[in-house]
Amino acid sequence: MKMIPLIISLLALWGVSTLFGSEAHWQIDMGSFGLDGIVVGLKATALANFFALLIAFGLFSISFMSSKYKLAKGFYALLYLLVASLFLIVYAEDYLLFFVGWEVMSVTTYLLFSFDLSREALIKYIVFAIASAMSLLAGIVILYSGSHSFLYADAHQGYVALSGALQVIFVLLMLFAFFVKLGVIGFHYWLVDSYEQSSDFFTPYLSAVLSKMGVYALIILLVYVIDIRTLPHSWIAYTLAIMGVLSSIIAAFKAVNEDSMKRLLAYSSIAQLGYIVTVLSMADGLGGALYHSLIHTVVKLLLFINVAGIIYMTSKTKFSELGGLIYRMPQSFVLLLIGIIALAGMPPLAGFASKFLIYTTLLEGGNLLILSAMLFAGASAFL
C-alpha cells in the first residue's frame, strides 16, 4: 500500500512524457447531446505539456512522504481526483472543459482542506473560491456571446467582437478569478491560513503546483484571447504590472515579519508569483514567466517538503524554536538554505537566472519604473 502513491505518480510522469511532441488532439461535437454548435476537446500543446509535467513532477515529489503520514483513504482519493482535474485544465482546448476542471479543482481542494483547516480558514477559502467561480463563469458567458464558441481557437475572434465596455468587464472578471487562485495581494486572504493549517503532506503540492493553474489560466487569457502582444501599453498590461509589483513588495515585507515557517513560505509564494504576473504584462514576457514558474515549482517543493520533515522530526513550526538546527539536522539546514538563496535570486543558482530574465525583459520593454520596483522587491529578500 505504501508504494501505491509512488506508482501512481510514476504512471502520471510516464503518461505526460508520451504526449511530448505528439500533438495529440481529441474533439467532440456536443450536438449529439442536444447542445448544438458546442464543440469541446483536449489537445496536447507544448504549453499544456509543460504545465502537465509540473503537475506530475509535484505528485511524484510528495509521494515519497506518503509513508510518514497516516492519511485517510478518502484523502488520497480526493488528491488523485484533484490531480485529474489539473490535467483537464491544462489539456482542455476550450473554456467549457476548462471550467469543469477548475470547479473540480476548487471543490476537491476544499474537501482536502476540511481534514485540517479551522472553520474560519475554510470559510475564507470557500468564499473566495465561490467568488472566483462566479466571476470565471460570467466571463466565459460574455466571451461566448461574441463568437458562440468555447474553443480557444475562436476566443480572440469572440473578444474582438465584444463592445468596448464588455471587453473591459470580461477582462476584469477573468483577472479577478485568476488573481484569487494566484493569491495576488488583495485576493490573498484565504491563502496564508490555508498554507499554514493544511496537512504538511499536501502543502508542498498546494504551493508548488496548484498556484500554477492561475499562471496557466492567465497565459491562456493573455495569449489566446486578448493577444497581449498587440497591446503592449494597454490598461491591461499596466494593471498586471502594478498588481504584480505590489504583490512582490508587500508580500516580501510581510514575510520578513513572520516567525511561522509555513506562513513565511506562503508570503514568499505570493511574492514570487508577483514576478510572474508582472512579466506577463510584457509582450515578450512568456519565456520569463515559464522559466520562473519552473524554478518556483521546484524550489517550493524543496522548501515545503524540507519544512514538513523538520516539523515531523521536531514538532516545531516556528523559526525561533529551531535554534541549533544545523547541528541536529544538518542536511535539512543546508537544503533550506539552498532553497532560500534560490528564491532570493542569488547566483549561481537557477533563481538568479529566472529573475535576471524577468529583469532584462522589463528593461528591453522600457518599463524602468516597474523594473526599479521589482529590483526593490528582490532586494527586500535580503532583509
C-alpha positions in Angstrom: 0.0 0.0 0.0 2.9 2.4 0.8 4.1 2.0 -2.8 0.8 2.9 -4.5 1.3 6.7 -4.3 4.7 6.4 -5.9 3.5 4.0 -8.6 0.6 6.3 -9.5 2.9 9.3 -9.7 5.3 7.4 -11.9 2.4 6.5 -14.2 1.4 10.1 -14.4 5.0 11.1 -15.3 5.1 8.4 -18.0 1.8 9.4 -19.4 2.8 13.1 -19.7 6.1 12.1 -21.3 4.4 10.1 -24.0 2.5 13.3 -25.0 5.6 15.4 -25.6 5.8 16.1 -29.3 2.7 14.1 -30.1 0.2 16.9 -30.8 -2.5 14.6 -29.6 -5.9 16.0 -30.2 -9.5 15.0 -29.4 -12.7 16.8 -30.1 -16.4 16.0 -29.7 -19.4 17.9 -31.1 -21.9 18.3 -28.3 -24.7 18.5 -30.8 -25.2 14.7 -30.4 -26.1 15.5 -26.8 -28.6 18.2 -27.7 -26.1 21.1 -27.4 -26.0 22.3 -31.0 -22.9 24.3 -32.0 -20.9 23.5 -28.9 -17.5 21.7 -29.5 -15.2 20.7 -26.7 -11.8 19.0 -26.9 -8.5 18.1 -25.4 -5.1 19.0 -27.0 -1.5 18.3 -26.0 0.1 21.6 -26.9 3.7 22.4 -25.8 2.3 24.8 -23.2 -0.1 22.2 -21.8 2.7 19.6 -21.7 4.9 22.0 -19.7 2.3 22.5 -17.0 1.3 18.8 -17.1 4.9 18.0 -16.3 4.9 20.3 -13.3 1.7 18.6 -12.1 3.1 15.1 -12.5 6.5 16.0 -11.0 4.9 17.6 -8.0 2.8 14.5 -7.3 6.0 12.4 -7.7 7.9 14.6 -5.2 5.3 14.4 -2.4 4.7 10.7 -2.9 8.0 10.0 -1.1 6.4 11.4 2.1 3.3 9.3 2.0 4.8 6.6 4.3 5.4 9.1 7.0 1.7 10.3 7.3 -1.3 8.4 8.3 -3.9 9.8 5.9 -7.4 8.5 5.3 -8.0 6.6 2.1 -10.5 9.3 1.2 -7.7 11.9 1.4 -5.8 10.0 -1.4 -8.9 9.6 -3.5 -9.5 13.3 -3.3 -5.9 14.1 -4.1 -5.9 11.9 -7.2 -9.3 13.5 -8.3 -7.6 16.9 -7.8 -4.6 15.8 -10.0 -7.1 14.6 -12.7 -8.8 18.0 -12.6 -5.5 19.8 -13.1 -4.7 17.7 -16.1 -8.1 18.5 -17.5 -7.5 22.2 -17.0 -4.2 22.2 -18.9 -5.2 19.8 -21.7 -8.6 21.4 -22.4 -8.7 23.4 -25.6 -12.0 25.1 -24.7 -13.3 27.2 -21.8 -16.2 24.7 -21.1 -13.9 21.8 -20.1 -11.5 24.3 -18.5 -14.4 25.5 -16.3 -15.3 21.9 -15.3 -11.7 21.2 -14.4 -11.5 24.5 -12.5 -14.5 23.7 -10.4 -13.5 20.1 -9.6 -10.1 21.6 -8.5 -11.8 24.1 -6.2 -14.2 21.6 -4.7 -11.6 18.9 -4.1 -9.2 21.4 -2.6 -11.9 22.4 -0.2 -12.5 18.8 0.8 -8.8 18.2 1.3 -8.6 21.4 3.4 -11.5 20.1 5.5 -9.3 17.5 7.1 -7.1 20.1 8.7 -8.3 23.7 8.4 -10.2 25.6 11.1 -13.7 26.7 10.4 -12.7 30.3 9.9 -10.0 29.3 7.3 -12.4 27.1 5.5 -15.0 29.9 5.3 -12.4 32.2 3.9 -11.4 29.7 1.2 -14.9 28.8 0.2 -16.0 32.5 -0.1 -13.1 33.3 -2.4 -13.5 30.1 -4.3 -17.2 30.8 -5.0 -16.5 34.4 -6.0 -13.7 33.2 -8.3 -16.0 30.6 -9.9 -18.9 33.0 -10.4 -16.5 35.6 -11.9 -15.0 33.0 -14.2 -18.4 31.7 -15.4 -19.6 35.2 -16.1 -16.5 36.0 -18.1 -16.9 32.8 -20.1 -20.5 33.5 -20.9 -19.6 37.0 -22.1 -16.8 35.7 -24.3 -19.2 33.0 -25.7 -21.7 35.8 -26.7 -19.0 37.2 -29.0 -18.2 34.1 -31.1 -20.7 31.4 -30.0 -17.8 29.1 -29.3 -15.9 27.9 -26.2 -12.8 26.9 -28.2 -9.6 28.8 -27.5 -9.1 28.9 -31.3 -12.1 31.2 -31.6 -11.5 33.1 -28.4 -9.7 36.1 -29.8 -12.4 36.5 -32.5 -15.1 36.5 -29.8 -13.1 39.0 -27.7 -12.7 41.4 -30.7 -16.4 41.1 -31.5 -17.4 42.4 -28.0 -18.1 46.0 -27.4 -15.5 48.1 -25.6 -17.5 48.1 -22.3 -18.0 44.3 -22.5 -14.3 43.8 -23.2 -13.4 45.7 -20.0 -15.9 43.7 -18.0 -14.8 40.4 -19.4 -11.1 41.1 -18.6 -11.9 42.3 -15.1 -14.0 39.2 -14.4 -11.3 36.9 -15.7 -8.5 38.7 -13.8 -10.5 38.5 -10.6 -11.0 34.7 -11.0 -7.3 34.1 -11.7 -5.9 36.6 -9.1 -7.8 34.6 -6.4 -6.0 31.4 -7.4 -2.7 33.2 -7.6 -3.1 34.9 -4.3 -2.3 38.3 -5.7 -2.2 40.9 -2.9 -5.8 42.0 -2.1 -7.0 38.5 -3.2 -4.7 36.5 -0.9 -6.7 36.5 2.4 -7.6 32.8 2.0 -4.1 31.7 1.1 -1.9 32.3 4.1 -4.1 30.5 6.7 -4.7 27.6 4.2 -1.0 27.1 3.7 -0.3 27.2 7.4 -3.0 24.9 8.5 -3.2 22.4 5.7 -1.5 19.0 6.0 2.3 19.1 5.8 1.9 16.4 3.2 -0.4 18.5 1.0 1.1 22.0 1.4 4.1 21.4 -1.0 1.7 20.5 -3.8 -0.6 23.3 -2.9 2.1 25.9 -3.2 4.2 24.5 -6.0 1.5 23.2 -8.3 -2.0 24.5 -7.7 -0.8 28.1 -7.8 0.5 27.4 -11.4 -3.1 26.8 -12.6 -3.6 30.5 -12.1 -0.5 31.2 -14.1 -1.6 28.8 -16.9 -5.1 30.4 -17.0 -3.6 33.9 -17.1 -1.4 32.8 -20.1 -4.4 31.4 -22.0 -6.2 34.7 -21.4 -3.3 36.9 -22.5 -2.1 34.8 -25.4 -5.1 33.2 -26.9 -7.9 35.6 -26.0 -6.6 39.1 -25.7 -3.2 38.7 -27.5 -1.2 41.0 -25.3 1.5 41.2 -27.9 -0.7 43.6 -29.9 -1.5 45.7 -26.7 1.9 46.3 -25.1 0.9 49.5 -23.3 -2.8 48.9 -22.7 -4.5 49.3 -19.3 -4.5 45.5 -19.1 -0.7 45.5 -19.2 -0.4 48.2 -16.6 -2.9 46.5 -14.3 -0.9 43.3 -14.4 2.3 45.1 -13.8 1.0 47.1 -10.9 -0.7 44.2 -9.2 2.4 42.0 -9.7 4.8 44.6 -8.3 2.5 45.3 -5.3 2.3 41.6 -4.6 6.1 41.1 -4.7 6.8 44.1 -2.5 4.1 43.8 0.1 4.4 40.0 0.4 8.2 40.2 0.8 7.9 42.7 3.7 5.1 40.6 5.3 7.3 37.5 5.0 10.2 39.3 6.8 8.0 39.7 9.9 6.8 36.1 10.0 8.1 33.5 12.5 5.9 30.6 11.4 7.8 28.7 8.7 4.7 27.9 6.6 3.3 31.4 6.8 6.6 32.8 5.7 6.8 30.5 2.8 3.2 31.4 1.9 4.0 35.0 1.7 7.1 34.1 -0.3 4.9 32.3 -2.8 2.8 35.4 -3.2 5.9 37.5 -3.8 7.3 35.0 -6.4 4.0 34.7 -8.3 4.0 38.5 -8.3 7.2 38.4 -10.5 5.3 36.1 -12.9 2.3 38.3 -13.1 4.5 41.3 -13.7 6.5 39.8 -16.6 3.3 38.6 -18.2 2.3 42.2 -18.7 5.1 42.4 -21.3 4.5 41.4 -24.9 7.5 39.0 -24.8 7.2 38.0 -21.2 6.1 34.4 -21.7 9.6 33.0 -21.6 10.4 34.6 -18.3 7.1 33.6 -16.8 7.5 29.9 -17.8 11.1 29.8 -16.6 10.3 31.4 -13.2 7.2 29.0 -12.9 9.6 26.1 -13.3 12.0 27.4 -10.7 9.2 28.3 -8.3 7.7 24.8 -8.6 11.0 23.0 -7.9 12.2 25.3 -5.1 8.8 25.4 -3.3 8.7 21.6 -3.4 12.1 21.6 -1.9 11.3 24.1 0.8 7.9 22.8 1.9 9.0 19.2 1.8 12.0 20.1 3.8 9.9 22.1 6.3 7.5 19.2 6.6 10.4 17.0 7.5 11.6 19.5 10.1 8.1 19.7 11.7 7.8 15.9 11.6 11.1 15.4 13.4 11.0 18.4 15.9 7.2 19.2 16.2 8.3 22.8 15.9 6.6 25.2 13.4 8.5 28.5 14.1 11.9 29.6 13.2 12.5 30.9 16.7 12.1 27.4 18.1 14.8 25.9 15.8 18.0 27.0 17.4 20.9 24.7 16.6 19.1 23.1 13.6 22.5 23.0 11.7 23.7 20.5 14.4 20.5 18.5 14.8 19.5 18.3 11.2 22.5 19.5 9.1 21.1 18.1 5.7 17.7 19.9 6.3 19.5 23.1 7.2 21.6 23.1 4.0 18.6 22.3 1.8 16.6 25.0 3.5 19.4 27.5 2.9 19.8 26.4 -0.8 16.0 27.0 -1.3 16.0 30.4 0.3 19.1 31.5 -1.7 17.5 30.3 -4.9 14.3 32.2 -4.3 16.2 35.3 -3.3 17.7 35.2 -6.8 21.4 34.9 -5.8 23.9 33.4 -8.3 24.9 30.8 -9.2 21.5 29.1 -8.5 18.7 29.0 -11.1 16.6 31.5 -9.3 19.1 34.2 -10.3 18.8 33.2 -14.0 15.0 33.3 -13.9 14.8 36.7 -12.2 17.6 38.0 -14.5 15.4 37.0 -17.5 12.5 38.9 -16.0 14.6 42.0 -15.3 16.0 42.0 -18.8 12.5 41.6 -20.3 11.3 44.6 -18.3 14.4 46.6 -19.3 14.0 45.8 -23.0 10.4 46.8 -22.8 11.3 50.2 -21.4 9.4 49.8 -18.2 12.1 51.3 -16.0 9.7 52.3 -13.2 8.4 48.7 -12.9 11.9 47.3 -13.2 13.1 49.5 -10.3 10.1 48.4 -8.2 10.9 44.7 -8.9 14.6 45.2 -8.1 13.4 46.8 -4.8 11.2 43.8 -4.1 14.1 41.5 -4.9 16.4 43.4 -2.5 13.9 43.1 0.3 14.5 39.3 0.3 17.9 40.0 1.9 16.5 42.0 4.8 
